Amino acid sequence: MAAVEMNGSIVLAADAPAALADFYAGLLGVEPQQGLSATHWRVPWPPGGWLEIYAPSSSRPQPRRQGRLALCLQRAAAGADPMAELHDWLESATRTGASVLEPPRQESFGVEAWLGDPEGNRLLLLVQR
């Protein structure tokens, strides 16, 4: 059997796909791209693949639910104060529509803060040591 090339992506339903794509593109420092339709957007996701954001079909709605799955954006600390870096990143996220679910805290692996994105999806910002 021949090997099949595979790619991965994360799929996120949204009420306002373009706005949510702008939010994540801003946090990642990338440009969002129009997807397969006017209600589908793609954001390059590190280290590869895509964050696919789309408006669900009206015939198959995707209600908002709280769950255990969350997106995580992480980066290595660039300086001596990872907490200051996280606070700067957190400020950028809240300025563009995120809400703080759990404030920044020190963990053994770095510093983290739990957020809700502009549509209420869970998001973890992590600055590793």
Residue, then its C-alpha position, 0 to 999 in steps of 0.5 A: m500500500a502506498a504511503v499517503e501524505m497527510n497534513g494536520s489542522i485544528v478546526l474551530a467553529a465561530d460565530a464571527p470567523a473573520a474576527l476570530a481569525d484576526f484575533y489568533a493571527g494577531l497573537l501569532g504575528v501572522e496574516p490570516q488567509q481567506g479559506l474555501s468560502a466567505t465564512h472560512w478563514r485559515v491561520p498558519w499554526p506553528p510548527g505547521g498546519w492550520l487553525e481552520i476557523y469557520a461558521p458552522s452550517s445552519s443545518r448543523p449548528q455547533p453550540r458553544r460548550q465548555g470542555r477540557l480541550a484548549l488551544c495553547l500558544q507557547r513560546a520560549a522566554a526571550g529575557a530574564d523575566p518570563m512573567a513580564e513577557l507573559h503580562d505583555w502578551l496577556e495585555s495584547a490578548t485582552r486588548t483584542g477581545a480575550s478575557v482572563l479566566e485564571p491570572p498568570r501564575q508560575e509553574s515548574f515549566g514556566v509561566e502561564a495564564w488561562l484565557g477565553d478567546p473572543e468567542g469563549n474558547r479556552l486558550l492557554l498562553l505559556v512562556q517557557r523558561 
